[in-house]
Amino acid sequence: MSSEKTPQILSRAPKLDEPRRQVAFYLPKSEVDKIIAEMKRTNRSRSSIIGERYYLGLQAQEKE
């Protein structure tokens, strides 16, 4: 099967050595509104945006 027409998915999460777990958490409405605006602007899923922000926060904590 040719992959010439298939776009690369750059926002896909990397493979992990351990399984992923589903989590639920609550955000202020203003933050959710920002995420929804970014969803519409970038055509990405809510979970990918939240995951990206979480990961960036982890990286910032590790640098401290």
mmCIF file as Biopython writes it, N, C-alpha, C and O atoms, coordinates in Angstrom:
data_model
#
loop_
_atom_site.group_PDB
_atom_site.id
_atom_site.type_symbol
_atom_site.label_atom_id
_atom_site.label_alt_id
_atom_site.label_comp_id
_atom_site.label_asym_id
_atom_site.label_entity_id
_atom_site.label_seq_id
_atom_site.pdbx_PDB_ins_code
_atom_site.Cartn_x
_atom_site.Cartn_y
_atom_site.Cartn_z
_atom_site.occupancy
_atom_site.B_iso_or_equiv
_atom_site.auth_seq_id
_atom_site.auth_asym_id
_atom_site.pdbx_PDB_model_num
ATOM 1   N N  . MET A ? 1  ? 0.842   -1.170 0.000  1.0 0.0 1  A 1 
ATOM 2   C CA . MET A ? 1  ? 0.000   0.000  0.000  1.0 0.0 1  A 1 
ATOM 3   C C  . MET A ? 1  ? 0.891   1.239  0.000  1.0 0.0 1  A 1 
ATOM 4   O O  . MET A ? 1  ? 1.838   1.324  0.782  1.0 0.0 1  A 1 
ATOM 5   N N  . SER A ? 2  ? 0.598   2.178  -0.855 1.0 0.0 2  A 1 
ATOM 6   C CA . SER A ? 2  ? 1.386   3.394  -0.961 1.0 0.0 2  A 1 
ATOM 7   C C  . SER A ? 2  ? 1.017   4.381  0.141  1.0 0.0 2  A 1 
ATOM 8   O O  . SER A ? 2  ? -0.149  4.512  0.513  1.0 0.0 2  A 1 
ATOM 9   N N  . SER A ? 3  ? 2.012   5.058  0.645  1.0 0.0 3  A 1 
ATOM 10  C CA . SER A ? 3  ? 1.755   6.077  1.669  1.0 0.0 3  A 1 
ATOM 11  C C  . SER A ? 3  ? 1.992   7.480  1.134  1.0 0.0 3  A 1 
ATOM 12  O O  . SER A ? 3  ? 2.074   8.440  1.900  1.0 0.0 3  A 1 
ATOM 13  N N  . GLU A ? 4  ? 2.101   7.597  -0.198 1.0 0.0 4  A 1 
ATOM 14  C CA . GLU A ? 4  ? 2.373   8.899  -0.793 1.0 0.0 4  A 1 
ATOM 15  C C  . GLU A ? 4  ? 1.248   9.892  -0.526 1.0 0.0 4  A 1 
ATOM 16  O O  . GLU A ? 4  ? 1.509   11.080 -0.339 1.0 0.0 4  A 1 
ATOM 17  N N  . LYS A ? 5  ? 0.009   9.429  -0.506 1.0 0.0 5  A 1 
ATOM 18  C CA . LYS A ? 5  ? -1.125  10.325 -0.313 1.0 0.0 5  A 1 
ATOM 19  C C  . LYS A ? 5  ? -1.506  10.469 1.157  1.0 0.0 5  A 1 
ATOM 20  O O  . LYS A ? 5  ? -2.335  11.312 1.502  1.0 0.0 5  A 1 
ATOM 21  N N  . THR A ? 6  ? -0.923  9.674  2.001  1.0 0.0 6  A 1 
ATOM 22  C CA . THR A ? 6  ? -1.262  9.710  3.416  1.0 0.0 6  A 1 
ATOM 23  C C  . THR A ? 6  ? -0.426  10.774 4.118  1.0 0.0 6  A 1 
ATOM 24  O O  . THR A ? 6  ? 0.803   10.701 4.100  1.0 0.0 6  A 1 
ATOM 25  N N  . PRO A ? 7  ? -1.079  11.768 4.739  1.0 0.0 7  A 1 
ATOM 26  C CA . PRO A ? 7  ? -0.297  12.802 5.431  1.0 0.0 7  A 1 
ATOM 27  C C  . PRO A ? 7  ? 0.316   12.256 6.716  1.0 0.0 7  A 1 
ATOM 28  O O  . PRO A ? 7  ? -0.260  11.388 7.371  1.0 0.0 7  A 1 
ATOM 29  N N  . GLN A ? 8  ? 1.468   12.764 7.061  1.0 0.0 8  A 1 
ATOM 30  C CA . GLN A ? 8  ? 2.078   12.373 8.323  1.0 0.0 8  A 1 
ATOM 31  C C  . GLN A ? 8  ? 1.287   13.009 9.452  1.0 0.0 8  A 1 
ATOM 32  O O  . GLN A ? 8  ? 0.865   14.161 9.352  1.0 0.0 8  A 1 
ATOM 33  N N  . ILE A ? 9  ? 1.089   12.265 10.513 1.0 0.0 9  A 1 
ATOM 34  C CA . ILE A ? 9  ? 0.372   12.787 11.672 1.0 0.0 9  A 1 
ATOM 35  C C  . ILE A ? 9  ? 1.426   13.227 12.678 1.0 0.0 9  A 1 
ATOM 36  O O  . ILE A ? 9  ? 1.982   12.406 13.407 1.0 0.0 9  A 1 
ATOM 37  N N  . LEU A ? 10 ? 1.694   14.520 12.713 1.0 0.0 10 A 1 
ATOM 38  C CA . LEU A ? 10 ? 2.754   15.029 13.568 1.0 0.0 10 A 1 
ATOM 39  C C  . LEU A ? 10 ? 2.312   15.184 15.013 1.0 0.0 10 A 1 
ATOM 40  O O  . LEU A ? 10 ? 3.148   15.217 15.917 1.0 0.0 10 A 1 
ATOM 41  N N  . SER A ? 11 ? 0.993   15.280 15.244 1.0 0.0 11 A 1 
ATOM 42  C CA . SER A ? 11 ? 0.524   15.506 16.607 1.0 0.0 11 A 1 
ATOM 43  C C  . SER A ? 11 ? 0.256   14.203 17.362 1.0 0.0 11 A 1 
ATOM 44  O O  . SER A ? 11 ? -0.179  14.234 18.513 1.0 0.0 11 A 1 
ATOM 45  N N  . ARG A ? 12 ? 0.506   13.081 16.734 1.0 0.0 12 A 1 
ATOM 46  C CA . ARG A ? 12 ? 0.270   11.797 17.407 1.0 0.0 12 A 1 
ATOM 47  C C  . ARG A ? 12 ? 1.257   11.625 18.557 1.0 0.0 12 A 1 
ATOM 48  O O  . ARG A ? 12 ? 2.440   11.940 18.425 1.0 0.0 12 A 1 
ATOM 49  N N  . ALA A ? 13 ? 0.766   11.128 19.671 1.0 0.0 13 A 1 
ATOM 50  C CA . ALA A ? 13 ? 1.603   10.942 20.855 1.0 0.0 13 A 1 
ATOM 51  C C  . ALA A ? 13 ? 2.633   9.846  20.605 1.0 0.0 13 A 1 
ATOM 52  O O  . ALA A ? 13 ? 2.357   8.883  19.890 1.0 0.0 13 A 1 
ATOM 53  N N  . PRO A ? 14 ? 3.812   9.992  21.188 1.0 0.0 14 A 1 
ATOM 54  C CA . PRO A ? 14 ? 4.835   8.957  21.008 1.0 0.0 14 A 1 
ATOM 55  C C  . PRO A ? 14 ? 4.453   7.668  21.728 1.0 0.0 14 A 1 
ATOM 56  O O  . PRO A ? 14 ? 3.680   7.676  22.686 1.0 0.0 14 A 1 
ATOM 57  N N  . LYS A ? 15 ? 5.006   6.575  21.250 1.0 0.0 15 A 1 
ATOM 58  C CA . LYS A ? 15 ? 4.779   5.282  21.896 1.0 0.0 15 A 1 
ATOM 59  C C  . LYS A ? 15 ? 5.474   5.272  23.253 1.0 0.0 15 A 1 
ATOM 60  O O  . LYS A ? 15 ? 6.578   5.796  23.404 1.0 0.0 15 A 1 
ATOM 61  N N  . LEU A ? 16 ? 4.818   4.673  24.228 1.0 0.0 16 A 1 
ATOM 62  C CA . LEU A ? 16 ? 5.376   4.585  25.572 1.0 0.0 16 A 1 
ATOM 63  C C  . LEU A ? 16 ? 5.671   3.139  25.922 1.0 0.0 16 A 1 
ATOM 64  O O  . LEU A ? 16 ? 5.094   2.217  25.345 1.0 0.0 16 A 1 
ATOM 65  N N  . ASP A ? 17 ? 6.575   2.950  26.874 1.0 0.0 17 A 1 
ATOM 66  C CA . ASP A ? 17 ? 6.897   1.606  27.347 1.0 0.0 17 A 1 
ATOM 67  C C  . ASP A ? 17 ? 5.835   1.064  28.295 1.0 0.0 17 A 1 
ATOM 68  O O  . ASP A ? 17 ? 5.819   -0.130 28.596 1.0 0.0 17 A 1 
ATOM 69  N N  . GLU A ? 18 ? 4.956   1.931  28.762 1.0 0.0 18 A 1 
ATOM 70  C CA . GLU A ? 18 ? 3.907   1.521  29.693 1.0 0.0 18 A 1 
ATOM 71  C C  . GLU A ? 18 ? 2.548   1.921  29.128 1.0 0.0 18 A 1 
ATOM 72  O O  . GLU A ? 18 ? 2.474   2.817  28.287 1.0 0.0 18 A 1 
ATOM 73  N N  . PRO A ? 19 ? 1.488   1.284  29.568 1.0 0.0 19 A 1 
ATOM 74  C CA . PRO A ? 19 ? 0.160   1.617  29.033 1.0 0.0 19 A 1 
ATOM 75  C C  . PRO A ? 19 ? -0.307  2.990  29.507 1.0 0.0 19 A 1 
ATOM 76  O O  . PRO A ? 19 ? 0.100   3.474  30.563 1.0 0.0 19 A 1 
ATOM 77  N N  . ARG A ? 20 ? -1.159  3.593  28.711 1.0 0.0 20 A 1 
ATOM 78  C CA . ARG A ? 20 ? -1.753  4.874  29.086 1.0 0.0 20 A 1 
ATOM 79  C C  . ARG A ? 20 ? -3.008  4.610  29.894 1.0 0.0 20 A 1 
ATOM 80  O O  . ARG A ? 20 ? -3.661  3.579  29.730 1.0 0.0 20 A 1 
ATOM 81  N N  . ARG A ? 21 ? -3.340  5.550  30.766 1.0 0.0 21 A 1 
ATOM 82  C CA . ARG A ? 21 ? -4.542  5.454  31.588 1.0 0.0 21 A 1 
ATOM 83  C C  . ARG A ? 21 ? -5.402  6.686  31.340 1.0 0.0 21 A 1 
ATOM 84  O O  . ARG A ? 21 ? -4.889  7.790  31.158 1.0 0.0 21 A 1 
ATOM 85  N N  . GLN A ? 22 ? -6.689  6.488  31.335 1.0 0.0 22 A 1 
ATOM 86  C CA . GLN A ? 22 ? -7.620  7.592  31.172 1.0 0.0 22 A 1 
ATOM 87  C C  . GLN A ? 22 ? -7.736  8.340  32.493 1.0 0.0 22 A 1 
ATOM 88  O O  . GLN A ? 22 ? -7.824  7.721  33.554 1.0 0.0 22 A 1 
ATOM 89  N N  . VAL A ? 23 ? -7.738  9.658  32.435 1.0 0.0 23 A 1 
ATOM 90  C CA . VAL A ? 23 ? -7.889  10.474 33.640 1.0 0.0 23 A 1 
ATOM 91  C C  . VAL A ? 23 ? -8.941  11.547 33.393 1.0 0.0 23 A 1 
ATOM 92  O O  . VAL A ? 23 ? -9.207  11.921 32.251 1.0 0.0 23 A 1 
ATOM 93  N N  . ALA A ? 24 ? -9.525  12.029 34.462 1.0 0.0 24 A 1 
ATOM 94  C CA . ALA A ? 24 ? -10.491 13.124 34.385 1.0 0.0 24 A 1 
ATOM 95  C C  . ALA A ? 24 ? -10.071 14.194 35.374 1.0 0.0 24 A 1 
ATOM 96  O O  . ALA A ? 24 ? -9.680  13.889 36.501 1.0 0.0 24 A 1 
ATOM 97  N N  . PHE A ? 25 ? -10.152 15.437 34.956 1.0 0.0 25 A 1 
ATOM 98  C CA . PHE A ? 25 ? -9.842  16.538 35.859 1.0 0.0 25 A 1 
ATOM 99  C C  . PHE A ? 25 ? -10.676 17.739 35.460 1.0 0.0 25 A 1 
ATOM 100 O O  . PHE A ? 25 ? -11.252 17.773 34.373 1.0 0.0 25 A 1 
ATOM 101 N N  . TYR A ? 26 ? -10.736 18.709 36.329 1.0 0.0 26 A 1 
ATOM 102 C CA . TYR A ? 26 ? -11.584 19.876 36.126 1.0 0.0 26 A 1 
ATOM 103 C C  . TYR A ? 26 ? -10.727 21.113 35.899 1.0 0.0 26 A 1 
ATOM 104 O O  . TYR A ? 26 ? -9.721  21.325 36.577 1.0 0.0 26 A 1 
ATOM 105 N N  . LEU A ? 27 ? -11.146 21.927 34.929 1.0 0.0 27 A 1 
ATOM 106 C CA . LEU A ? 27 ? -10.456 23.172 34.609 1.0 0.0 27 A 1 
ATOM 107 C C  . LEU A ? 27 ? -11.424 24.335 34.757 1.0 0.0 27 A 1 
ATOM 108 O O  . LEU A ? 27 ? -12.636 24.149 34.655 1.0 0.0 27 A 1 
ATOM 109 N N  . PRO A ? 28 ? -10.901 25.535 34.997 1.0 0.0 28 A 1 
ATOM 110 C CA . PRO A ? 28 ? -11.772 26.711 34.994 1.0 0.0 28 A 1 
ATOM 111 C C  . PRO A ? 28 ? -12.373 26.913 33.603 1.0 0.0 28 A 1 
ATOM 112 O O  . PRO A ? 28 ? -11.751 26.573 32.597 1.0 0.0 28 A 1 
ATOM 113 N N  . LYS A ? 29 ? -13.571 27.462 33.552 1.0 0.0 29 A 1 
ATOM 114 C CA . LYS A ? 29 ? -14.260 27.658 32.278 1.0 0.0 29 A 1 
ATOM 115 C C  . LYS A ? 29 ? -13.419 28.499 31.318 1.0 0.0 29 A 1 
ATOM 116 O O  . LYS A ? 29 ? -13.414 28.243 30.114 1.0 0.0 29 A 1 
ATOM 117 N N  . SER A ? 30 ? -12.711 29.493 31.838 1.0 0.0 30 A 1 
ATOM 118 C CA . SER A ? 30 ? -11.887 30.346 30.974 1.0 0.0 30 A 1 
ATOM 119 C C  . SER A ? 30 ? -10.799 29.531 30.274 1.0 0.0 30 A 1 
ATOM 120 O O  . SER A ? 30 ? -10.496 29.778 29.106 1.0 0.0 30 A 1 
ATOM 121 N N  . GLU A ? 31 ? -10.216 28.571 30.972 1.0 0.0 31 A 1 
ATOM 122 C CA . GLU A ? 31 ? -9.186  27.722 30.369 1.0 0.0 31 A 1 
ATOM 123 C C  . GLU A ? 31 ? -9.789  26.799 29.312 1.0 0.0 31 A 1 
ATOM 124 O O  . GLU A ? 31 ? -9.193  26.587 28.256 1.0 0.0 31 A 1 
ATOM 125 N N  . VAL A ? 32 ? -10.961 26.257 29.593 1.0 0.0 32 A 1 
ATOM 126 C CA . VAL A ? 32 ? -11.644 25.395 28.624 1.0 0.0 32 A 1 
ATOM 127 C C  . VAL A ? 32 ? -11.990 26.195 27.372 1.0 0.0 32 A 1 
ATOM 128 O O  . VAL A ? 32 ? -11.860 25.687 26.258 1.0 0.0 32 A 1 
ATOM 129 N N  . ASP A ? 33 ? -12.428 27.437 27.544 1.0 0.0 33 A 1 
ATOM 130 C CA . ASP A ? 33 ? -12.740 28.291 26.395 1.0 0.0 33 A 1 
ATOM 131 C C  . ASP A ? 33 ? -11.503 28.520 25.528 1.0 0.0 33 A 1 
ATOM 132 O O  . ASP A ? 33 ? -11.604 28.538 24.301 1.0 0.0 33 A 1 
ATOM 133 N N  . LYS A ? 34 ? -10.344 28.695 26.151 1.0 0.0 34 A 1 
ATOM 134 C CA . LYS A ? 34 ? -9.091  28.861 25.400 1.0 0.0 34 A 1 
ATOM 135 C C  . LYS A ? 34 ? -8.755  27.586 24.625 1.0 0.0 34 A 1 
ATOM 136 O O  . LYS A ? 34 ? -8.310  27.646 23.478 1.0 0.0 34 A 1 
ATOM 137 N N  . ILE A ? 35 ? -8.971  26.443 25.257 1.0 0.0 35 A 1 
ATOM 138 C CA . ILE A ? 35 ? -8.685  25.162 24.601 1.0 0.0 35 A 1 
ATOM 139 C C  . ILE A ? 35 ? -9.617  24.958 23.414 1.0 0.0 35 A 1 
ATOM 140 O O  . ILE A ? 35 ? -9.182  24.511 22.353 1.0 0.0 35 A 1 
ATOM 141 N N  . ILE A ? 36 ? -10.895 25.282 23.584 1.0 0.0 36 A 1 
ATOM 142 C CA . ILE A ? 36 ? -11.862 25.139 22.494 1.0 0.0 36 A 1 
ATOM 143 C C  . ILE A ? 36 ? -11.502 26.063 21.337 1.0 0.0 36 A 1 
ATOM 144 O O  . ILE A ? 36 ? -11.611 25.669 20.176 1.0 0.0 36 A 1 
ATOM 145 N N  . ALA A ? 37 ? -11.074 27.287 21.638 1.0 0.0 37 A 1 
ATOM 146 C CA . ALA A ? 37 ? -10.658 28.214 20.582 1.0 0.0 37 A 1 
ATOM 147 C C  . ALA A ? 37 ? -9.453  27.659 19.827 1.0 0.0 37 A 1 
ATOM 148 O O  . ALA A ? 37 ? -9.388  27.756 18.601 1.0 0.0 37 A 1 
ATOM 149 N N  . GLU A ? 38 ? -8.504  27.078 20.554 1.0 0.0 38 A 1 
ATOM 150 C CA . GLU A ? 38 ? -7.340  26.479 19.902 1.0 0.0 38 A 1 
ATOM 151 C C  . GLU A ? 38 ? -7.740  25.260 19.075 1.0 0.0 38 A 1 
ATOM 152 O O  . GLU A ? 38 ? -7.174  25.025 18.007 1.0 0.0 38 A 1 
ATOM 153 N N  . MET A ? 39 ? -8.716  24.478 19.561 1.0 0.0 39 A 1 
ATOM 154 C CA . MET A ? 39 ? -9.215  23.329 18.797 1.0 0.0 39 A 1 
ATOM 155 C C  . MET A ? 39 ? -9.726  23.781 17.439 1.0 0.0 39 A 1 
ATOM 156 O O  . MET A ? 39 ? -9.405  23.182 16.413 1.0 0.0 39 A 1 
ATOM 157 N N  . LYS A ? 40 ? -10.524 24.843 17.441 1.0 0.0 40 A 1 
ATOM 158 C CA . LYS A ? 40 ? -11.108 25.339 16.195 1.0 0.0 40 A 1 
ATOM 159 C C  . LYS A ? 40 ? -10.041 25.917 15.276 1.0 0.0 40 A 1 
ATOM 160 O O  . LYS A ? 40 ? -10.106 25.751 14.058 1.0 0.0 40 A 1 
ATOM 161 N N  . ARG A ? 41 ? -9.051  26.603 15.868 1.0 0.0 41 A 1 
ATOM 162 C CA . ARG A ? 41 ? -8.014  27.248 15.073 1.0 0.0 41 A 1 
ATOM 163 C C  . ARG A ? 41 ? -7.053  26.232 14.452 1.0 0.0 41 A 1 
ATOM 164 O O  . ARG A ? 41 ? -6.596  26.420 13.325 1.0 0.0 41 A 1 
ATOM 165 N N  . THR A ? 42 ? -6.744  25.153 15.187 1.0 0.0 42 A 1 
ATOM 166 C CA . THR A ? 42 ? -5.712  24.217 14.741 1.0 0.0 42 A 1 
ATOM 167 C C  . THR A ? 42 ? -6.254  22.887 14.236 1.0 0.0 42 A 1 
ATOM 168 O O  . THR A ? 42 ? -5.496  22.071 13.712 1.0 0.0 42 A 1 
ATOM 169 N N  . ASN A ? 43 ? -7.572  22.657 14.388 1.0 0.0 43 A 1 
ATOM 170 C CA . ASN A ? 43 ? -8.194  21.397 13.973 1.0 0.0 43 A 1 
ATOM 171 C C  . ASN A ? 43 ? -7.558  20.200 14.686 1.0 0.0 43 A 1 
ATOM 172 O O  . ASN A ? 43 ? -7.299  19.162 14.077 1.0 0.0 43 A 1 
ATOM 173 N N  . ARG A ? 44 ? -7.312  20.367 15.990 1.0 0.0 44 A 1 
ATOM 174 C CA . ARG A ? 44 ? -6.772  19.293 16.822 1.0 0.0 44 A 1 
ATOM 175 C C  . ARG A ? 44 ? -7.801  18.907 17.864 1.0 0.0 44 A 1 
ATOM 176 O O  . ARG A ? 44 ? -8.759  19.642 18.105 1.0 0.0 44 A 1 
ATOM 177 N N  . SER A ? 45 ? -7.603  17.764 18.477 1.0 0.0 45 A 1 
ATOM 178 C CA . SER A ? 45 ? -8.532  17.309 19.513 1.0 0.0 45 A 1 
ATOM 179 C C  . SER A ? 45 ? -8.230  17.995 20.843 1.0 0.0 45 A 1 
ATOM 180 O O  . SER A ? 45 ? -7.122  18.471 21.087 1.0 0.0 45 A 1 
ATOM 181 N N  . ARG A ? 46 ? -9.245  18.026 21.682 1.0 0.0 46 A 1 
ATOM 182 C CA . ARG A ? 46 ? -9.087  18.610 23.017 1.0 0.0 46 A 1 
ATOM 183 C C  . ARG A ? 46 ? -8.017  17.854 23.800 1.0 0.0 46 A 1 
ATOM 184 O O  . ARG A ? 46 ? -7.182  18.463 24.470 1.0 0.0 46 A 1 
ATOM 185 N N  . SER A ? 47 ? -8.045  16.538 23.712 1.0 0.0 47 A 1 
ATOM 186 C CA . SER A ? 47 ? -7.084  15.746 24.486 1.0 0.0 47 A 1 
ATOM 187 C C  . SER A ? 47 ? -5.649  15.979 24.022 1.0 0.0 47 A 1 
ATOM 188 O O  . SER A ? 47 ? -4.732  15.957 24.844 1.0 0.0 47 A 1 
ATOM 189 N N  . SER A ? 48 ? -5.433  16.201 22.725 1.0 0.0 48 A 1 
ATOM 190 C CA . SER A ? 48 ? -4.064  16.443 22.267 1.0 0.0 48 A 1 
ATOM 191 C C  . SER A ? 48 ? -3.548  17.785 22.770 1.0 0.0 48 A 1 
ATOM 192 O O  . SER A ? 48 ? -2.367  17.912 23.096 1.0 0.0 48 A 1 
ATOM 193 N N  . ILE A ? 49 ? -4.416  18.783 22.837 1.0 0.0 49 A 1 
ATOM 194 C CA . ILE A ? 49 ? -4.015  20.102 23.339 1.0 0.0 49 A 1 
ATOM 195 C C  . ILE A ? 49 ? -3.723  20.031 24.834 1.0 0.0 49 A 1 
ATOM 196 O O  . ILE A ? 49 ? -2.713  20.561 25.297 1.0 0.0 49 A 1 
ATOM 197 N N  . ILE A ? 50 ? -4.601  19.381 25.586 1.0 0.0 50 A 1 
ATOM 198 C CA . ILE A ? 50 ? -4.391  19.245 27.028 1.0 0.0 50 A 1 
ATOM 199 C C  . ILE A ? 50 ? -3.121  18.439 27.299 1.0 0.0 50 A 1 
ATOM 200 O O  . ILE A ? 50 ? -2.333  18.798 28.174 1.0 0.0 50 A 1 
ATOM 201 N N  . GLY A ? 51 ? -2.923  17.360 26.556 1.0 0.0 51 A 1 
ATOM 202 C CA . GLY A ? 51 ? -1.719  16.548 26.729 1.0 0.0 51 A 1 
ATOM 203 C C  . GLY A ? 51 ? -0.457  17.326 26.426 1.0 0.0 51 A 1 
ATOM 204 O O  . GLY A ? 51 ? 0.540   17.201 27.138 1.0 0.0 51 A 1 
ATOM 205 N N  . GLU A ? 52 ? -0.492  18.129 25.375 1.0 0.0 52 A 1 
ATOM 206 C CA . GLU A ? 52 ? 0.664   18.945 25.021 1.0 0.0 52 A 1 
ATOM 207 C C  . GLU A ? 52 ? 0.985   19.938 26.143 1.0 0.0 52 A 1 
ATOM 208 O O  . GLU A ? 52 ? 2.146   20.106 26.515 1.0 0.0 52 A 1 
ATOM 209 N N  . ARG A ? 53 ? -0.044  20.590 26.674 1.0 0.0 53 A 1 
ATOM 210 C CA . ARG A ? 53 ? 0.169   21.554 27.766 1.0 0.0 53 A 1 
ATOM 211 C C  . ARG A ? 53 ? 0.698   20.857 29.015 1.0 0.0 53 A 1 
ATOM 212 O O  . ARG A ? 53 ? 1.567   21.391 29.704 1.0 0.0 53 A 1 
ATOM 213 N N  . TYR A ? 54 ? 0.186   19.686 29.306 1.0 0.0 54 A 1 
ATOM 214 C CA . TYR A ? 54 ? 0.659   18.916 30.459 1.0 0.0 54 A 1 
ATOM 215 C C  . TYR A ? 54 ? 2.137   18.566 30.285 1.0 0.0 54 A 1 
ATOM 216 O O  . TYR A ? 54 ? 2.934   18.730 31.209 1.0 0.0 54 A 1 
ATOM 217 N N  . TYR A ? 55 ? 2.491   18.089 29.105 1.0 0.0 55 A 1 
ATOM 218 C CA . TYR A ? 55 ? 3.870   17.687 28.836 1.0 0.0 55 A 1 
ATOM 219 C C  . TYR A ? 55 ? 4.812   18.885 28.922 1.0 0.0 55 A 1 
ATOM 220 O O  . TYR A ? 55 ? 5.912   18.771 29.462 1.0 0.0 55 A 1 
ATOM 221 N N  . LEU A ? 56 ? 4.385   20.040 28.390 1.0 0.0 56 A 1 
ATOM 222 C CA . LEU A ? 56 ? 5.216   21.242 28.471 1.0 0.0 56 A 1 
ATOM 223 C C  . LEU A ? 56 ? 5.414   21.663 29.925 1.0 0.0 56 A 1 
ATOM 224 O O  . LEU A ? 56 ? 6.487   22.138 30.295 1.0 0.0 56 A 1 
ATOM 225 N N  . GLY A ? 57 ? 4.384   21.490 30.745 1.0 0.0 57 A 1 
ATOM 226 C CA . GLY A ? 57 ? 4.510   21.791 32.169 1.0 0.0 57 A 1 
ATOM 227 C C  . GLY A ? 57 ? 5.493   20.862 32.858 1.0 0.0 57 A 1 
ATOM 228 O O  . GLY A ? 57 ? 6.259   21.295 33.718 1.0 0.0 57 A 1 
ATOM 229 N N  . LEU A ? 58 ? 5.478   19.593 32.488 1.0 0.0 58 A 1 
ATOM 230 C CA . LEU A ? 58 ? 6.441   18.644 33.062 1.0 0.0 58 A 1 
ATOM 231 C C  . LEU A ? 58 ? 7.870   19.029 32.695 1.0 0.0 58 A 1 
ATOM 232 O O  . LEU A ? 58 ? 8.770   18.978 33.533 1.0 0.0 58 A 1 
ATOM 233 N N  . GLN A ? 59 ? 8.070   19.412 31.444 1.0 0.0 59 A 1 
ATOM 234 C CA . GLN A ? 59 ? 9.405   19.809 31.003 1.0 0.0 59 A 1 
ATOM 235 C C  . GLN A ? 59 ? 9.887   21.040 31.762 1.0 0.0 59 A 1 
ATOM 236 O O  . GLN A ? 59 ? 11.057  21.123 32.136 1.0 0.0 59 A 1 
ATOM 237 N N  . ALA A ? 60 ? 8.988   21.996 31.991 1.0 0.0 60 A 1 
ATOM 238 C CA . ALA A ? 60 ? 9.357   23.211 32.724 1.0 0.0 60 A 1 
ATOM 239 C C  . ALA A ? 60 ? 9.732   22.881 34.163 1.0 0.0 60 A 1 
ATOM 240 O O  . ALA A ? 60 ? 10.666  23.467 34.712 1.0 0.0 60 A 1 
ATOM 241 N N  . GLN A ? 61 ? 9.011   21.946 34.777 1.0 0.0 61 A 1 
ATOM 242 C CA . GLN A ? 61 ? 9.322   21.548 36.155 1.0 0.0 61 A 1 
ATOM 243 C C  . GLN A ? 61 ? 10.675  20.852 36.240 1.0 0.0 61 A 1 
ATOM 244 O O  . GLN A ? 61 ? 11.413  21.037 37.208 1.0 0.0 61 A 1 
ATOM 245 N N  . GLU A ? 62 ? 10.998  20.058 35.233 1.0 0.0 62 A 1 
ATOM 246 C CA . GLU A ? 62 ? 12.268  19.334 35.240 1.0 0.0 62 A 1 
ATOM 247 C C  . GLU A ? 62 ? 13.453  20.280 35.096 1.0 0.0 62 A 1 
ATOM 248 O O  . GLU A ? 62 ? 14.545  19.978 35.578 1.0 0.0 62 A 1 
ATOM 249 N N  . LYS A ? 63 ? 13.253  21.418 34.441 1.0 0.0 63 A 1 
ATOM 250 C CA . LYS A ? 63 ? 14.337  22.384 34.250 1.0 0.0 63 A 1 
ATOM 251 C C  . LYS A ? 63 ? 14.635  23.164 35.527 1.0 0.0 63 A 1 
ATOM 252 O O  . LYS A ? 63 ? 15.729  23.706 35.680 1.0 0.0 63 A 1 
ATOM 253 N N  . GLU A ? 64 ? 13.677  23.224 36.435 1.0 0.0 64 A 1 
ATOM 254 C CA . GLU A ? 64 ? 13.870  23.998 37.678 1.0 0.0 64 A 1 
ATOM 255 C C  . GLU A ? 64 ? 14.791  23.326 38.645 1.0 0.0 64 A 1 
ATOM 256 O O  . GLU A ? 64 ? 15.045  23.857 39.727 1.0 0.0 64 A 1 
#
